[in-house]
């Protein structure tokens, strides 16, 4: 981006070079076209880009500039983009020079453009550079002007450039603002009132689109977070304890095999010791089997009975541990080769691992029974008994994690890694805790370490993919989920999570395939039905979406979002009663769902149930005091209830929250007009037109000899049609806008004075006629007036026949403002 764009005639290149050099020396970035290239579309696109990317346009006013079609084309585009303009007066335009210039314009195709530009230039402040001896002083004034309100002007440029990039990319959502950038843009728009240059409709459209996308993203994030949390919880508590117990059992088996091999290699003289070891291990296996049976009994009987059996069998297992250690110790007292000592240590280590596994299982059972203090005591005792065993810290880390003591859990996992830095599971567990603390970078680092140690662990890829997903690194997330699927083609979690990412990337067909595959693998996987329902909803396949959300609800009736999204489907299908029932259920499950209150309020409003709608909108604004939509809709309810003072207060509050929010201005204008407050009504209607305008068309100026004037305007959403008209003081203006179909179109007329300020308006001609009529309005001065043809809240589509007439009279007082119905 640049600080200034310089528009000049090539016949005045010497002065343009001088000004450019001075600006460059003053550390200002300058965009100026020095190349004498063909005036094709590529050239014009380059000029437009230069204007868009510059904060301020400098117009070097000379006779040569004023008679240049290209220069006028540049200024016309500058004005269209609402850029700040400083005319640099190199030659004073007065006397014979002014006459000669205006004469040059006559009968040119671009005559009207030149006259409009000249009218505009006369309305802005000039900087005089016509005296070369005073260049330095004039240049100092220019720098001061450039630095005035610099932050605001640069923001105008920055957001315009980004908005145009968004439009040129076919409104690709990746070009929209989000987070802090969006908040900054919204704050900038709020400060733009009465500032120059004003924001364009392009600015408003871009920020509004960004705001809508941000709200959708936040809603999806909330839904996604619920899915993520539910998935991750399934990997903790008993599942983790059982996994540790299984690992310990495998370790015991492997170490026993090694011990047998070493004893055998010691020779026949060790036969007696071998038999003692075999008998001891058999006893250990029997004891472990009894513990496993106790755990099964725990699952099928009462928690008290299961706990008692586990305690009894654990005690017995420890007795067998002790007797085995005695037997081995007794054997080592005999004069045997030193390898037997190593055998004893191996088996003793195996028994230690199993004892820790049993204590972890016992503590996990207490956690399931909500006996948190008891579980933590078992874990503390376990670490006290085995302060040098990494598995003990891993076990206590699991218990602390599920107790919500995340920092303490991380400390234990860190100690475990210091004791055993090769344990991939420890890295993975610590990564999950970092996620709960919102430390996504640390979580990703731990998952990455786990993958280095064990690159075949599908769940770690899945979990790291979820972290990338939360960071918005969607391609990295897809890569990890894809790797998990390649390692395990039945991994429903990976298919589901990749489907979520594809949905966010608008790759809906790919998302649909992944959710469907997850359902094929596990027909009872609730999250996949919910995700596929979201895809169908976005594709407009409401019946399929409703079916999937219904299936998700049947699988788990406690998930609020499934009712919420099914309600959206029902609302699309005009099944409002079913939608209301689902929204009510969603609110019961999640009373903090502000959007559910808002949508239910809208449905109540459509049904005429104003009291219920009022209650819901009030709840919505209490949950989110920044929700302009909720304040506006509550104002609509107050109006329907005849409480206009409260309605106006809500409309005004919505505008205070967001001065660019369109809807309240129309309602305020209507209210003020009904109260006979013409000035306030005119201001509100004019603001409505300005904010609503996304496309503007200006007719040729209607001169006195073309009166009366009639035309037909094809009105569409966001269009304003401007009719410039030559008027003389004292003439009476008559204008009418008649719609071809009042059911789809509600015309609005606003008359602007020669300076572009609103003078007069009419919305509805009578209480039963929504056409617009201005009758006998006395023009206060000579000049070019503008009749703005637009529409009000009753409809925006259709043809409007516009008639305009002026009659001479001595009257000089404007007609009173008509009162709309």
N, C-alpha and C positions, 0 to 999 in steps of 0.2 A: 504494500500500500504506500501511497505517496501523500505528501502534505498538500501539494497544489497541482492542479491541471491548468496549463496556460493555453487559452484560445486566442489566436492572433492571425492576422493576414500575413502571408509570406512576403508581401511588399513592405512589411514593417519588421523584417527579421532582425535588423540591427538592434533595435530597441528590445526585442524579445530575447536576443542573446545577452544583452546587458542585464536585463531583469533576471534571467535564468542564472547567470554567473553570480549575481549578488545573493540570490536565494541559496544557491549551493554553498557559497562562502559562509552564509549564516546557518549552515547545517540544516537546510530544509530540503526534503526530497521533492524533486520536480518531475512531472510527467509532461513532456512536450513533444509534438510530432515534428521532427526536423526533416523527415524523409519526404522527398517530392515523388511520391509513388501514385500509381493509378488509383482513382477513387472507386474501388470495387467494394464488394461486401466484406472481404477480409480486412481492408483498411478501415471500413466503418465499424466493424466489430472491435478492432483494436482501439479505435477512438472511444467507443462505448466503455470498454474495459478500463481505459485510462480515467474516464470521468467517474465511473463507479468506484474505483479504488482510491480516488483522491478525496481529501477532506474538504478542500475549498477549490473553487474554479475562479481564476483570474481572467477577466475579459479585457484585452488591450483595445480600448475604443479608439478607432481612427476612422477616417472616411473609407479607407480600404476595407476595414472590418465590416462596417455597416452596409456595404454594397456587395458583400460576399455571401452567396447562398450557403456555402459550406459552413462558414462561421455561424450563420443563423441556425443551421441545422444542429450544430454543436450545442448552442445555447438552448434550443428547444428541448434537446435531450437532458441537458443539465436541469432545466426547470421541471421536467417530468420526473426526474429522480430526486427532486427537492434538495438539491445540493446547495451549500452556502456559496454565494457569489459576491465577489468584489470587483466592480468595474474600475479598471485602470484607465483614467482619461488622459490619453496621449494627445488628442486633439479635441478642443472644445467644440461641441456640436451645437452651433447656434448660427443665426443669421443666414447668409447665403449657403453655407455648408449644410445646414439642416434642410433647407429647401431643396438643394441639389440631391442630397441623399434620399429624401422621401420621393423625389421625382424619379429616381432610379428604380424605386420599388414598383412603380405603377405598371400594371399589366404583366408583372412577373408571376410565374406559378407560385412562387414563395412569398408573394406580397403580404398575405395575411400573417404568415409566420414572422416576417420582419416587423410588422406593426405590433404584433403581440409581444415580441421580444423587446421592442423599444418601450412599449408601455410598462413592461416589467422592469427594465433597466432604470427607468425614471423613478421607480418606487423604492430602490435600494440606495444605500449610501455610496458615494463616489469617492475615489482616491485620485487626486490630481498629480499627474507626472508630465504635465505639458511644459514645465520649465526645467531644462537640464541642469541649471545651476542649483536648483533646489532638490535634486534627486535624493541626496542622502537624507534630508529631513523627511521627504515623502516616503522613502523606503523604511525609515524608522516607524512611521505611522502604520505602514503596511504590516510590519512584523508585530506590532502591538495588536492590530486587528486579527491577525492570524492566530495569535496566542489567546485571544479572548474566547472563553468557554471551550477550550481545546479538548478537554476530556469528553464533553458531550458530543462535539462535532466528530471526533474520531470514532466514538461509539456508533454514531449514525452511519459512518462509512463502513466500519467493520461488520455491523449487522446487515447492511444492505448487500455487501459483497457475499456474505454467507447465504443470505436469502436468495440471491440470484443464482449462486452455485446450486442451491437446493432445487430451484425451479428448473435449471438447465439439466439436472440429473433426473428429470421426471419425478421430482419430489421424493427421492430416495430418503428413507427415514434415517439413514446413517449420517446425513448432513444436518440433522436437527440438533438443537441445543439441548443439554440436559444438565441436571445437578446444579452446581454453582454457576455455570455459564447461563443457564436458563434464568435463575434467580436474578443475576446481574442484568440480563436483558429486560426482564419484567420491571426491575427497579428503574432502569433507564427510561422505559416508556412512561412510567409514572412521573418522571421529572420533565417530560417533554412538553408539558402543557405550556403554551405561550412562549415556546422557544423556537428559534430559527437555526437551522432548517427543521421543519416539522417532519415527523416520521411519515413514510409512505404507507399506503395500504399493504404494500409488499412487506414492510417491517411487521405490521400487525398480523398479517396472515402467517408469516414465518414463526413469530413468537407464539401465536395461538396454536399452530400446528405442533410446535415443540412442547407446549404445555399439555396438549391432549396426549401426545405420545408419552410424555413423562408420567402422566397419571395412569395410562395403560401399563407402562413398564412397572410402576410401583405396585399396581394391583397384581400383575403376573409374578413379581418378586415375592409378594406375600403368599400367593398360592404355591409357588415353587418352594418357598422356605418350609411350608407345612409338609410338603412331600419329602423334602430333604431330611427334615427332623424325624419324621416317622420312619424313614428308611434306616437312618443311622442308629436309632434306638434299638432296632432289632439286632444289632451287632454287639450289644453290651449286656451287662448283668449275667444271667445264668449262661447265656450262649458263650460269653467269654470264659467263664469259669469252667464250663464243660470242655471248651477248646484247650485250656491249659491242662486239665486233667488228662485229656487224650494225649497231648504232647508228652506229659510226664510218663504216661504208660508206655509210649513208644520208646522214650529214652531208656526206661527200665529194661525193656526187651532187648534193645540194641546193646546196652552195657552188659546185660547178662550173657548174651552170646559172646561178646568179647572176653568176658571173664572165663567162660567155659573153655574158650580156645586157649587162653593163657594157661589155665590149670592143666589142660590136656598136654600142652607142650612141656610142662614141668616134669612129666614122667609118671610112671606107674606108682611111685612112692607117694604120690599125692591123691591116690584113689579115695582114701578115707575122707580127706578134706573136701574132695569133689562131691562126695555123697552128702556131706554136711551142708555144703552150699546149695546143692540141688534141693534138698529137703526144706531148707530155710526159704528159698525163693518160691517153692511150691506153696508154702504156708502164706507167703506174702501175696501171691496171686489169689489164693482163696480169700484172704482178708479183703483184697481189693474188690473181688467179686461181690462180697457181702456189702461193701460200701455202695457199689453200683445198684445192688438190689434195694438197699435202703433208699437211694435216690429215686428209684422207680416207685417205691412205696410212698415216698414224699409226694410224688406227682398224683397219686391215685387216692391217698388217704388224707386225713386232716393234717394241717401244718404242724400241729403239736406232736401228733404221733410220728410223723416223718422225722422231725427234729430229734426226737428221743432215740429213734432207731439209728439215725446217722451218728449221733453222739456215742451210742453204745458200740457200733461197729468201728468207728474211728478209734475209740479207745483200744478195742481189740487189735486193730491193725498196728497201733503203736506198740502194743505188747509183743506182737510178732516181730516188729522191727527190732525191738530191744533183744529178743531172744536170738534173732538171726545175727545181730552184731556180736553177741556173746559167743555164739557158735563159731563165727568166723575168727573172732579174736582168740578163742581157744585153739583153733587150728593153727594160727600163726605162731603160737608159742612153741610148736614142734620145730625141730631142726630141718627146715625145708628151704628150697631155693628162695632168694629175695623177691622173685616175681610174684610170689603169693601175697606179699604185702600190698602190691599194686592191685591185685584182685580184690582184696578186702576194701581198699579205698574206692574202687569203682562201684562196688555194690553198695557201700555206705552212701556214696553220692546219689545213687539211684533212689535209695530209700528216702534221702533228704528231699529230693525233688517230688516224690510222691506225697510225702507228708505236707509239703507246702501246697501241692495241688488240692489235697483234702481240705486244708484250712481255707483256701480260697473258695472252694465249693461251699463249705459251711458258712462263711461270711456272706456269700451270694444268696444263700437260702434265707439268711436273716434279712438281707436287703429286700427280698421279695415279700417278706412278711412285715415290711415297714419297720423292722427293728434296727434302725440306722445306728444307734449308739452301740448296740451289741455287735453289729457287723464291723464297725470301726475298731472296737476293742479287740476282736479276733485278729483283725489285720495288723493292729499295732503289736500285739503279742507275737504274731508271726515274724514281723521284721525284727523284733527284739531277740527271738530265738535264732534267726538266720540273718544277721546283719551283713554278711558277705555274699548272700545269694541274690542274684538279679531277679530271679522269679518271685521272690518275696516282695520286692519293691513293685514289680509289675502287678502282682495281685492286689497290693494295697492301693496302687494307682487306679485300678479298676473300681475298687470300692469308693475311693475318694471322688472319682469322676462321677459316679452315679449318686453320690451324696451332694453334688453341686460344688464341691471344694476343688475348683479347677486348678488354681495356682498350686495347691498342695499336690494334686495329681501330677502336674507337670514336673514338680520337684522330684517325685518318686520315679517317674519315668526317666528323668535325666540321670538320677543315681544308678538306675538299672543299666542305662547305656554306658555309664562310666565303668561298671562292672563287666558288661558284655556289649561292646560296641558293634557286634555282628548280628544282633537280633533285629530282624526286619519288623517283627510284630510290635516291638517296643516303639520304634519310630512311627509306625502306623497309628498306634494308640495315642501317642503324644500329638500326632498331627490332628486327630479327631478332637482332642481337647483344645488345641489352638483354634480350631474352627469355631468351637463354642464361645471362645473369647473374642471372636471376630478378627483374629490375627491370621489373615489368609496367607500372607507371604511365608510366615513361619510354618503354617500347616503344609503348604506346597513343598517347602524345603524338606520337611520330614517325610512326606510321601515319596519325594524323589529319592531320598536316601534309602527308603524301604525298597523301592524298585531296583536300585543299584544292587542291593543285597539279594533280592529275590525278584527277578524280572518276570516270573511266571504267575505272580499273585494278581489275579484279575480284580479283586476288590480294591486294591490300592490304586490301580489305574482308574477305577470307577470313582473313588473318593477324590483323587486329584482332579479328575475331570469336573467334579462338582465345584471344587474350589475355583478352577478357571472360569466356570460358568458364572459364579457369583461375582468374579472380577470383570465380567464382560468380555473375557478372552475366549470368544465362542469357537474359533477355529482350533485352538489348543484343546478345548474341552471335547470337541468332536474327535480329535486324534486319540485322546485317552479312552473315550468310550469305545471307539472303533477297535483299539488295541485290546481292550477287555473282551470284546465280542470275538475277536480272532482267537484269543486264548480259551474262551469258553462260549461256544455258540448258543448255549442255553441260559446265558446271563440276562435275566429279565430286567434287572436294575439298569444295566448298561443300555439295553434297547430303549427303555423308558426315558432315561436321562438324555440319550442322544436325540430322541424324539422331541424333548423339551427344547433343546438347543436349536434343532431344525425349525421348530415352530417360531422361535424368536428371530431366526434368520429368514423367515417367510418362505422357507423351503417346505411348503405344506405337504406336497406329495411324499417327500422323503420322510417327514415326520409321521405321516399317516402309516407308511409302511413299517416304521419302527414300532409304533404303538401296537399295530396289528400283530406284529411278530411276538411282542411281549405277551399279548393276550393269547396267542396260539400256544406259547410255551406254558403259560400259567393262566388258565381261564378265570381264576379268582384274584387276579392282580388288579386291585381297585385303581391304583394310580394310573395304570395304562388306559383304562376306560375313561378316566377323567381327562387325561391328556388328549386322547383321540376325540373326545367330545369337544374340547377346545378347538381342535383343527376343523372339525365339521362346522362348528359355530362360525368360525372365520370364513369358511368356504360358502356360507349361506345354506348349508344342508341341515336345516333345523330339525327335521324328523330324525335323522341319524344322530345328531347331537343329543336330542332328548333321550333317545334310546340308550346311548352310552352313559349319560349322567344318571339315568334311572338305574342302570346296572351297577354303577359305582355306589349309588346310595344303598342299594340292596346288599352289597358286599360290606359296606361300612357306613351306617346311618349317622355317624357322629361327625362327619366332615362338613363344615359349614359351606365351603366354597362350591361343593357339588350342588347344593340346593340353590345357591346364589346364581350359578351359571345356568342351571336348568330354568330358573326364573327368567333369565334374559331370553332364552329360547322361547319360552311360553309367551313372553311379551311380544317377541317378533311375530308369533303366530296369532296374536290378538286373543290369547287365552289368559285374560287378565286375572280371572279368579284363581286359576292354577298358579300363575306367577305370584300373586299375593300370598298364597299359602306357602310357597317355597321361600319367599323372602322372609316371611314370619319365622319359619323354621331356621333359616340361616341366621337370623338375628338372635334367636334363642340360643343357638350354639355359639355364636360369637357376637355378643352385645356391642363390641367396639367397631363393627363393620359399618362405617359411616356411609359408604356408597349404597349399601343395602337399604338403609333408612331413606336415603335420597330417592332411589328408584321406586321404593314402595310409596313414598309420598307423591311422586309423579303419577303413579297408577291410581292412587286415591283421588288425586286432583282430576284426572280424566273421568273418573266415575262420579264426580260431584260430591265426594265424601270429604268436604272441606275440613271438618274438625280432625279427622284422622290424618289428612295430609299436613295440616298445621302441626300436629304433634310430631310427625316424622321429620319435617323440615327443621323444626326446633331442635330435635335430638341431633340432627346432622350438623347444625351450626355449633352446637355445644361440643360435639366430638371434633369438629374441624372449624374453628372460628375464621379460617381464611377461605372458606368455600363460597365463592361468589354465586355459583349456581344455586346453592341452597338458600342464600339470602334473597336472591331474585325470585325464586319460586315461592318462598314464604310470603314475599310481597304480593305475588299474584293471588295467593290464598286470602290474605288480609283484604285485598281489593274485592274479591268475590264475597267476603263476609261483610262488606260495607265498612271496613275499618281502614279508610283511606289514609289517615294520618300514619298508622303503623305501616301501611304498604309503602308510602313515600319514604319513610325512615329506612325501610329495608332496601328499597331501590337505591337511595343515596349511599347507604353503607356499602352496597355491592360496588358502586362506582368509586367510593373511597378506596376500597381494596384493590380495584383495578380500573383506572379511568378509561382504559381502552375496551372495557367490557360493553358490548354493543346493546344488549337487549333492554336494560332498564331505561335507556334514553327515550325509546318509543313510548313506553308506559308513562314515564314522567311527562313527556310532551302532551300526551292525550289527557292526563290528569290536569295539567296546568291550563290547557285550552278549555277544558270543561269548567274550570274555576274562573275563567276570564282573565287569567294571568298571561297575557299575550306575549310579553317580552320573554318570560321564562319558557313558554311553550316553543317560541321561535328558536331560542338558543338550544333547547333539547332536540327539536326536530333537525336542526342544522348539524348538531353533533352526531345524531343518528345517521344522517346521510354521509357525513365525512368518514365515519368508522365503517359503515357498511359498504362503501364504494371499493370495488376491486377492478372496475373497468369504467372508463369515462370517455364519452364521445362528445365532441363540440361541433355544432353546426356552423355554417357560414354566418357571418353577422347579418342580421336582418335590418336593412336600412329603411329609412322612412318611406321610400318609394315602393318597398315590397310589402307594406302593410295594407290589408290584413294578411296574416301568414298562417298557413295550415300545414301540418306534417303528421306522419304516423311513425311512432316509435315502437320497435319490438323490444319490450322490456324483458330482461332476464335478471336472475339473482346477482346483486352486486353492481348493477349498471346505473350510472347517472348520465342523463342526456342534457347537455347545456346548450341553450339557445341565446347567443348574444343579440342584443337588440338596441338599435340607436333610438334614444329617447330624448325628449326636450322637456324642460321644466314646465310644469303645469299640465302636461298631457295626462289623460286618464288611460290607464292600462287595464285591458280586459284579457284574461287568459282562462283557458279551460283544458282539463285533461280528462278525457272520457275513456274508460276501459272497455274493451270488447267483451269482457266477461268479469263482472264484479266478484264472482266466486273465487277467482284465482288471482285477481289483481286489484290492489288498493292504491290508486295514484296519489301522489303528493307533489305539490308545487311550492317552490321557494324562490323568491325574487331577491337577487343580489344587486347592491348598488354599484356604481362604476369602480369603486375600490375593492369590490369582492366581498363586502360585508352583507350579511342577511338583513333584509328590510321587512319582508312580509311573507306569509305562508298561508296555505290552506290545505287541509287534509280531506275532510268530508264536507261536501257542499251543504248537506242538510242531515238531519238525524236518520233519514232513510235513504241517503244517496252518498255512496263512498267515493264518487268522482270528486275532482278538485276544481274549484272555481275561484278566481280572483276578479272582483268586479270594481271598476272605477277607482283604481288606486292612483292617486295623483303623484306624478313623479316630482321629486323635490329639486332636481338639478339636471343640467344637460349631461350627456355622457352615454357610454355603452353599458347598459344594464344586462344582467344575465338571468334568464328564466331557467331554473334547475328543475328538471322533470325526474322524479324518482318514485318511490313507493313507500308506504307505511306498513304496519304490522299485519294488515289483512291479506297480503298476497303479493307475489313478485313476478308472476309469469303471465305474459299475454301482450296484446297490442294496445297501444294508447294513441288516440287521436288528439293531437295538441293543436289548439287554435290560439292566436295572439293578435290583438288589435290595439291601436292607440287612437284616441280621439282628442281633439284640442278643446280646452276649456280654461277658464280663469281660475279654477279651483287649485289650491296649493296645499291642501291638507289631506294626508293619506286616509283611506277608508278604514273604519274599525275592523279589527281582526274577526273573521267569522268564527263562530264557536262550533267545533266538531261535536258529533253525537257522542 
